[in-house]
Amino acid sequence: MIRRLSNCRLYVDGIEGTGLCESFNLPEVEIAQVEYGSLGMAGVVELPASVQKMEASAVWLHQPPEISQLMHNPIITSQIQLRSEQATFNSLGEPVSGLYTALLRVRPKMMKGGNFTQGEATKPETTFAVDYYSLTVNGQTFFEVDAISNSGIRVNGELINLVGR
C-alpha cells in the first residue's frame, strides 16, 4: 500500500483555522538516554530516562483576533488539533481514506512579527513549547506523550514507564 499525507485542517481551542496557517511543524519526540554499567556487565548500555522538551512551529498567513488572543499569551496553554486525510492506495491504485490526527497542548515561546515587503504578504511565525502530543491514525492512538504527567508515554495504547523518573 502507498500512503500519502497532504494538507490538513487546523483547530485552535476548537476554533477552525482553515486558511490561516501556511505550514505547521509537529514536534520531534526525543527520548533522553542515560548510560548504565556495572560489575559483571561486558559493556555499557544506554537506557531511556525521560522525554526531552518538545517544540512545534507555525507559519501564519494571518491571525484573526480570536486566534491571535490565544496564540500570544505565554502562560496560558492552547490546544491545537491538526486533522488530515491520509490517502492510502491499494494495489489497484484505488484510494482508501484514513484520518490522521495530531493533538497538541502548547504555549507560545517565540512570536515573530514577520517582514513587511511591498507587494508581499507578511507571514508571522510562532514557536510553541509543547506539553502534550498525541498522534492518532484511523482512531488508533500511535503514541501519546504528556511531559507534565508522571505516567510516562503511551505507544500503541501501552504505557511505557521511563527509567529515572
C-alpha positions in Angstrom: 0.0 0.0 0.0 1.1 3.5 -0.8 0.3 6.2 1.9 0.3 9.9 1.2 -0.3 12.6 3.7 -1.0 16.1 2.5 -2.9 19.2 3.6 -4.8 19.4 6.9 -7.4 21.3 8.9 -6.2 23.3 11.8 -8.2 24.0 15.0 -7.1 26.2 17.9 -9.1 25.7 21.1 -11.9 24.4 18.9 -11.9 27.4 16.5 -11.4 26.3 12.9 -8.3 27.8 11.4 -8.6 26.7 7.8 -6.8 29.2 5.6 -4.9 30.8 8.5 -1.7 28.7 8.5 0.7 28.1 5.7 2.7 25.3 7.4 2.9 23.6 10.8 5.8 21.6 12.0 4.9 18.9 14.5 7.3 18.2 17.4 10.1 15.7 17.4 9.8 13.3 20.3 13.3 12.6 21.6 14.0 10.2 24.5 16.9 11.2 26.7 19.3 8.3 27.4 21.4 7.6 30.5 24.4 5.3 30.5 24.5 2.3 32.8 27.3 -0.1 33.5 28.1 -2.3 36.5 30.2 -5.1 37.7 29.6 -8.3 35.7 28.5 -6.4 32.5 30.6 -6.7 29.4 29.9 -3.1 28.4 27.9 0.0 29.0 24.3 0.4 27.8 22.1 3.4 27.2 18.6 3.3 28.9 15.7 5.6 28.3 15.4 8.2 31.0 12.8 10.9 30.1 11.3 12.8 27.2 13.3 15.8 26.0 11.5 19.2 25.6 9.2 19.4 22.6 8.7 22.3 20.2 6.3 22.9 17.3 6.1 25.9 15.0 3.6 27.5 12.7 3.8 30.0 9.8 0.7 32.0 9.7 -0.9 33.7 6.7 -3.0 35.8 9.0 -4.4 35.7 12.5 -7.9 36.9 13.2 -8.3 38.4 16.7 -9.9 35.3 18.2 -6.8 33.2 17.2 -4.3 35.9 18.0 -5.6 36.3 21.6 -5.0 32.6 22.1 -1.6 32.4 20.4 0.2 35.3 22.2 -0.2 34.6 25.9 2.9 32.7 27.1 1.4 31.5 30.4 -1.9 30.1 29.1 -1.9 26.8 27.1 -3.9 26.3 24.0 -5.0 23.1 22.3 -4.1 22.7 18.6 -5.6 19.9 16.6 -4.4 19.1 13.0 -6.7 16.7 11.1 -5.7 15.3 7.7 -7.0 12.7 5.3 -4.3 10.0 4.9 -4.7 8.8 1.3 -3.9 5.1 1.1 -3.8 3.5 -2.3 -4.3 -0.3 -2.6 -2.6 -2.5 -5.2 -5.2 -1.5 -7.8 -4.4 2.2 -7.3 -7.8 2.9 -5.7 -7.8 5.4 -2.8 -8.8 4.2 0.7 -9.2 7.1 3.0 -7.9 7.3 6.6 -7.9 10.0 9.2 -4.6 11.3 10.7 -5.0 13.5 13.8 -2.3 15.3 15.8 -3.4 16.9 19.1 -1.1 19.3 21.0 -1.2 21.4 24.2 1.0 24.3 23.5 2.3 27.6 24.9 3.8 30.3 22.6 7.5 30.9 23.4 8.6 33.0 20.4 6.4 35.2 18.2 8.0 36.6 15.1 6.1 39.5 13.6 7.0 38.8 10.0 8.6 41.0 7.4 6.9 43.8 5.6 7.8 43.9 1.9 6.0 45.9 -0.7 3.6 43.7 -2.7 4.1 40.6 -0.5 2.1 39.2 2.3 3.5 39.2 5.8 3.9 35.7 7.3 4.3 35.8 11.1 5.8 32.7 12.8 5.1 31.3 16.2 7.3 28.7 18.0 5.5 26.7 20.7 6.6 24.8 23.8 4.6 21.5 23.7 3.4 19.9 26.9 1.2 17.2 25.3 1.3 15.5 22.0 -0.7 12.6 20.6 -0.8 11.1 17.2 -3.9 9.1 16.1 -4.4 7.3 12.8 -7.8 5.8 11.9 -8.9 6.0 15.5 -5.9 4.2 16.9 -3.5 6.2 19.0 0.1 5.5 17.9 1.7 7.4 20.7 0.8 9.9 23.4 3.3 12.0 25.4 2.3 14.2 28.4 5.5 15.8 29.5 3.9 17.2 32.7 2.4 14.0 34.0 4.4 11.3 35.7 2.8 8.4 33.8 5.4 8.0 31.1 4.5 7.7 27.4 2.0 5.5 25.6 2.9 3.7 22.4 0.1 1.8 20.6 -2.0 2.2 23.8 0.6 0.6 26.0 2.0 2.6 28.9 5.8 2.7 28.9 7.5 3.9 32.1 10.8 5.5 31.6 13.8 4.9 33.9 14.9 7.7 36.2 11.6 9.4 36.6 
